[in-house]
């Protein structure tokens, strides 16, 4: 079985949570040379999202469904969440 190609991205907690629970299906990155090099002409299978840089930061694996340019951003299309590690949903506050 061929090795899967992996894109690693770091997210703030709010966006990490939204993807983890299935509310957010696209991730955005500015159209800058750094992201052009990492996204254009590349074919990824999976995205590993991390919530921070700590060794024990929450992580999840998500299917990569493609990337497109839109104005001043790259739009990364997300598929199913395949796994989550060290993540617990944020507690809901009562209204």
C-alpha positions in Angstrom: 0.0 0.0 0.0 1.5 3.4 -1.0 2.3 5.9 1.7 -0.3 8.7 2.1 0.8 12.2 1.3 0.3 14.4 4.4 -0.2 18.2 4.7 0.3 19.4 8.3 -1.5 22.6 9.5 -1.8 24.3 12.8 -5.1 25.9 13.9 -6.5 28.0 16.7 -8.9 26.2 19.1 -12.1 27.7 17.7 -11.4 26.5 14.1 -10.0 23.1 15.3 -13.2 22.5 17.2 -15.4 23.6 14.2 -13.7 21.1 11.9 -13.7 18.3 14.6 -17.5 18.5 15.0 -18.1 18.9 11.3 -19.3 22.5 11.1 -16.3 23.8 9.1 -15.6 22.1 5.7 -13.1 24.5 4.3 -9.8 26.0 5.6 -8.3 29.2 4.2 -4.7 30.3 3.8 -3.4 33.6 2.4 -2.1 33.6 -1.1 1.5 34.2 -0.3 4.7 32.6 -1.6 5.0 30.2 1.4 1.5 28.7 0.8 1.9 28.7 -2.9 5.0 26.4 -2.5 3.1 24.1 -0.1 -0.3 24.0 -1.9 0.0 24.6 -5.7 0.8 21.6 -7.8 0.8 19.2 -4.8 -1.4 16.2 -4.3 -2.2 15.4 -0.7 -4.3 12.6 0.7 -4.6 13.7 4.3 -4.4 16.8 6.4 -3.0 16.6 10.0 -4.4 19.5 12.0 -2.8 20.4 15.3 -4.2 22.8 17.9 -0.9 24.4 18.9 2.7 23.4 19.0 3.0 21.5 22.3 4.1 17.9 22.1 0.7 16.8 23.5 -1.4 19.2 21.5 -4.8 17.9 20.1 -4.5 16.5 16.6 -6.9 15.1 14.0 -6.6 13.6 10.5 -8.9 14.8 7.8 -9.3 13.8 4.2 -7.9 16.3 1.7 -10.4 17.1 -1.0 -8.4 19.6 -3.0 -7.4 23.2 -3.1 -8.4 26.2 -5.2 -7.5 29.9 -5.4 -10.2 32.4 -4.7 -9.2 36.1 -4.6 -6.5 36.6 -2.1 -6.8 33.2 -0.4 -6.4 29.4 -1.0 -9.5 27.4 -0.2 -8.6 23.9 1.1 -11.6 21.6 0.9 -11.9 19.1 3.8 -13.4 15.6 3.7 -14.3 13.3 6.6 -12.5 13.6 10.0 -10.8 10.2 10.2 -9.3 10.4 13.7 -8.9 12.7 16.7 -6.3 12.5 19.4 -6.2 14.3 22.8 -9.3 16.4 21.9 -12.3 17.1 24.0 -15.1 19.4 22.8 -15.2 22.8 24.5 -17.9 23.1 27.2 -21.0 24.9 26.0 -22.1 27.8 28.1 -25.7 28.1 29.0 -27.6 31.1 27.7 
